[in-house]
Amino acid sequence: MAGSRIRSAWCLIAAMLLAAFAQPALAHLTPNSEITLTVRSGEVVADVIIPRSEYAYASGNGVSGDAASLRAARAYLADRFALAGPDGDLWPQHLDSLRFAQVQGPPDLLARVRFTPPQPTPERFVMRWSAVIDVVPDHFALVVVNTAGDSRVIGALRHDLQEIAVDPVPSSWAAFTSAVSLGAIHIGEGYDHLLFLLALLLAAPLIARGSRWDGIRTMRGTFSRLVQITFGFTLGHSATLVLAGMTAIELPSAPVEAAIAFSVILTAVHAIRPIFPGREAWVSIGFGLIHGLAFATLLAETDARMAQSLPSLLGFNLGIELGQLAVLAIAVPPLMLLARRPRFSHYRTAAAVGIALCGSWWLVQRVPLIVA
């Protein structure tokens, strides 16, 4: 049983390392698709954002922006995007505009599609979307509804969920649950956040003597340190997330992303040789403040109103915690068992080196964007 748990934990870390190397340098600037549905009298206007690289991979089409690539993109979108009434009848659609452009972060495919419902005032309807998510399992598309200037994230479509019911005037509870879902999805895709936390956890069972790790804590001591680290990270990112959201503070994304990459490297090195022994909880609080800025940036870019709504902020933060706890529930029990194995130092060093390489890869990609 213990061996099975240990293998599961190492499989999780290995999968995260492999996925992390495949992620773009900016993990919080349009990493996934976004569809904003603006409901008006007699029409629904959809503003679509699809990351260009993901579109190119999923479609196999060119992305040069010439007439041929735009025709292919138009046909691709028409086949994979539709609105339908409760009776299942598709609404007529008209493509107002389509282009490849770099607005913020990596280049995107941008489109505006106009749908005409049978009734002048559309009520509940269904949105069907399979662009990119039909080929890329870990990609998702956020769906935002804008009615009378009130914008709300209503959910996210994935490989196994390609249809969503849309209520033009969703309830406050629906907005809260959507924020929880967005937070959980983001932490699940946020490999930099998770690897930072896992690097800290690798050193939690250890006792430092001088400049090296030399000794193992008791099970109780290890669990106490794990709780402190997890709570510290939660406290740090929660404080910054709420403060940034409620005060509308905005910082350039590039320095924040570079600082997160540096935090991954630093904690990975600490897992190999102690840099701040006994102060892991304080480090998790300090870097948690920086990671919280990245969470706040995503929330603000997705929906400014959502970023300044306390219930939505709390829901988003709750989603982050639920996703984080799910990963910890898998990783922590086998880690506590593995720490007492004779070869733990070798396993720990291998995992820490892998995490440090990921952080270094991100840092190399992100630092040039600070001065760009």
N, C-alpha and C positions, 0 to 999 in steps of 0.2 A: 504493500500500500504506500509506504513511504517512498519507495523507488519510483512508483508511478507519479506521485506528486512532484518529485524532484524533476523527472523528465518533462512533466507538463510545464513547470516553471521555466526550465531552460529552453524548451520549445517556444514559449511565449517571448522570452528575451531575444532569442535568435530571429523569430519572425519580426519583432519590432526593429531589430537592427537592419535586417534586409529591407524592410519597408521604409525605414528612415532614409537609407541611401537613395531610394527611388523618389523621395519627395522633392518638390521644388525648393529653392532657397528661401523663398518667402512663403511660409506655410499659412499665413493669415491674410494674404491679399488675394482675393478671388481664387482660392484653390479649387473651388467647386462652382457649379453653375448656380445661377440665381434667376428666378422669374418673378417679376413684380406685376401683378394684375391690378390695373386701375379701373374700378367699376364706375361707369358714368351712365347717364340716361341714354339708353338705346345702343350701348356698346361696352365692350371690355377691351382695354388696350393692354397688351402684354409687352413689357420691356425685358428682353432676354440677354443674359450674359453667360457665355460659355468660354472657359479658358481655351485659347487657341491650340495649345499643345495637346490638351486632352481631346479636343474636337478632331485634330489631325490624326491622332492615334486611333480613335474610335471609328472614324469615317473612312480613312485612307485617302481623303481628298486633299487637294492642294490648298495652301493658305496664303498665296502670294497677293491676293486682293485683285487679281485681274478678272476679266469678265467671266472666264470659264470657271474659276474657283468660286466666284459669287453665285453663278448659276447652280453649281453643285451644292453649295451650302444652302441655297434656297430650297432645293428639292429635298435635301436631307432633313431640314427643319420641318417642312410641310408634312413629311412622312411620319414624324415622331412627336408632333405637338398638335393637340386638338382640345377644344372645349365642347362639352355636350350638355344638353339639358337633362332633367330627371328622366325623360323618356328615352334617353340614349341617342337622340338625333344630334348629329354633329352641327355646330354652328358654322356659317360661312366665315371664311377668314381672308384677310388681305394683308400682304406684307408691305408695310410702309417704307421700311428701310432695313438695310443689312450691310455690314462692313466689318473688316478686321481693323482693330485699332488698339493702341496702348494708352489707356486712360490713367490707370494707376497700377503699379506692379507689372506683372507679365502681360503680354498682349492677349486680347480677347476677341471672340466673335460676338458682335453686338447686333441685335435685331429688334425691331418693333413690329408687332403683329396686331392687327385690329380684328376683333371678332364681333359679329352682329347677332345678338340673341333674338328669338322670335317675339319676345315681349319687350316693350320699351324699357321697363325696369327689371333687369335680371335678378332672379332670386337665387336659390341654391342651385349650383351646377357642379359639373365634374370636370376636372382637368386631367388629361392623359399626357404623359411625357416619358419618352424613352431615349432621348438624345444622350449619348455617351454612357449612361448608366446601363444600357443594354449590353455593353461590351466591357466596361470597366467596373468591376464589382464594388470597389471601395470608393467610387465617386458618388456624390449626392447632389441633388438640386434643391436649394432652398426655395420655398414658395412664399411670397409676400403679397398680401392683399391691401390695396389702398382704396378706401372709401371715404369720400368727403374730407380728404386730407389726413385721415387716420390710418396709419400703416401698421400692420401686424404680421409677424411671421406665423404662418398657420401650420407649417410642417416641412418635412424634407422627403423627397422621393429618392429611392435607391433601386438597386438591381432587382430586389424582390418586392418592391412597392412602386409601381409605375402609374398609379392613379390616386387622386385625392379629391375628396368632396370639398367644395368651396362655398362658404357662407359669406356673402358680402359684408355682413355685420356680425362678426364672431363675438362670442361672450367673453367676459374677462377671464373666466376659468379656462376657456380655450386658448387665450393668449398666454396664460401662465403655463399651461401644459406644453404649449408649443415652445416656450422659452426653455423649459426643462429638457425637452427633446433636443433642442439646438445645443444646449450645454453638454449633454451626454455625447452627442455626435462629435462635437468639437474636441473634447478631451480624448475620445477614441481615435480621432485622426491626428491629434497633437502629439506626435512621437517625441518631439523635443521636450515637452513638458513631462511626459511619462518617463523618458530616459533620465532626465534630471532627478526625478524622484527615485527611480530604481537605483541610480548610482549612490544616492544617499543611503538607501536601504541596505546596499551591499556591505557597508561598513558598520551598520547598526549592531551586529552581534560581536564586534571586535573591541578589544581593549588595547590602547596604545601605550607603549613604553618607549620613551625617547622618540626617535624618528621612524619607528616601525610598528606594525601591528604585531602584538605578541600576547595572545590570550583571548579567551572566549568568555563572553558574559553568560550569566545564568539565563535560563529560559525566561524567567520573570524580568530580569534586567533587559534582555533583548526586546521583549514585547513592550516594556515601558519606553525604551528608546524609539522603537518603531512608531508608537502612538505619538510621542513628542514630535518626531519628524513630520509625520502626516498632518498633525494638528497645526504645526508651524507653517507648513506650506498652505494649508487651507486658510489660516488666519491672514497670511501675507497677501495671497491673491484675492481673497474676499474683500479685504480693506481697500485695496487699490481699485478693484472692479467697481465697488459701490461708489467710492469717491470720484473716480473718473466719470462714471455714468451720471451721477447726480450733479456734478459741477461742470460737465461738458468739457473737461480738460482733454486736450489733444496733443500728443507728442508725435514727432516723426516716427514712422514705423521702422525704418532701417536701423537706427541705433538700438531700439528695443529688441528687435530680432537678433542683432549681433550680440547684445548682452545676454540673451537667452542661450545662444550658442556657446558663449564663454562660460555660462553657469554649468552647462552640460560637461564641458571639458574639465572645469575645476573640480566638480564633484566626482568625476571619473578618476582623476588623478588622486584625489583623497581616498578613494576606495582601494588604490594600490599602495599608497604611502600616506600616512596621516598628515594633513595640513592644518586642520582645525579640530583635533580630537576633543570630544566632549562638548563641542559647540555646534553640532549638526543641526539642532533645533533652531538656533538663532540664524544659521545660514539658510535654512529652509524658509524662515520668515522673510529674511532680507531678499533672497532671490524670488520668493513668492510674490513680493511686491512688484518686481519687474515682470514676472509671468502674468500677473493680473493686468498689466497694461496691454499685453497682447490680447488677452480675453476681451478687454474693453474696446480695443481697436476693432476686433471682429464684430462686436455687437453694434458699434457705432456705424461701421461700414454697411452692415446688413440693414439696419433700421435705426435712424436717429431717435425717433420717438420711443422705440423700445429701449434704447440705451439710457433714456432719462426717466423711465418708468420703474418705480421701486418694486412692484410685484414682478415685472418681467426680469429685472436684475436679480431678484431673489430666486426666481425660477431658473434662470440661466445658471446661477451659481449652484443651485441644488442639482441641476443636471451634471455639472462638472464634478461635484462630489460623488454622485451616484456612479458615474463612469470611473472615477478614480478608485472608489471602494471596490468596484468589480474587479479591477486589475489587481489591487492589493490582496483581495480574497484569494486570487489564484497564486500570486507570487510569494506572499509572506509565509504561509505554513511550510512549504518546502524549503524556503530559505532558512527558517529556524532549524529545520532538521539537517539541512546540508551543512550548516555552520559547524556542526560537530563531527563532520567527516574529515579524515586525515588530509584529503586532497582539496579541501575547500579553498585554500589559498591559491591553488592553480586555477580552479574554476572562477574564483572571484577576479583574479587578475585578467583572465581571458575575457570575461564579460566587461570589465572596466575598460580594457584596451579597445574593445569593439565600440563601447559607448563614446570613448574619447575620440575615436576616429570619426564617428558620426558628427560629434560636436565640431571637430576641426573642419570637416567637409562643409558643414553649414556656415561656419565662421568665414571660411575662404570665399564662399558665395555671397555672404551678406555684407562684409566690410566694404567692398567697392561701392555698394549702393549708398553708403553714408555720404560719400563725397561726390556721387554722381549728380 
